[in-house]
C-alpha cells in the first residue's frame, strides 16, 4: 500500500537551500510555492518548509538516503569540495552499510548509505 516517502525539512533561506541542493548536490527543482520548495534527484524527493526562526544549532532534521553507487557519489562531492560532516567520513558500519554524512545550510543531517 505505501509507495514512497518524501521527507519535509526546515529551511531558513530558500536561496541558500536551492544553491546547496541544486548547484552543489545536483538536485533539480520540482516546484516552488514561495514558502514551500520541492526538489528531486533520481528517485529521491525532498520537501522544504520555510522556518525563518530556525536555530541551526537546535535543528535535528535528518534524512537517510540510500544509493547504489556511494563511492562515485562520495568522490564527486570531494572533487567539488563539498564539506563532509567531521564525524561523517565514509566508512563501513557494523549494520552492513557503507555511509557518509553531511549537513545542509540549516544543519539538516543527510546520511547517504549503500548496502555492503
Secondary structure, DSSP 8 states (H G I E B T S, - for coil): -------EEEES-HHHHHIIIIIIS--EEEEE-SSEEEEEETTEEEEEEE-TT--GGG---EEEEE-S-HHHHHHHHHHTT----TT---EE-TTSEEEEEEE-TT--EEEEEEE-
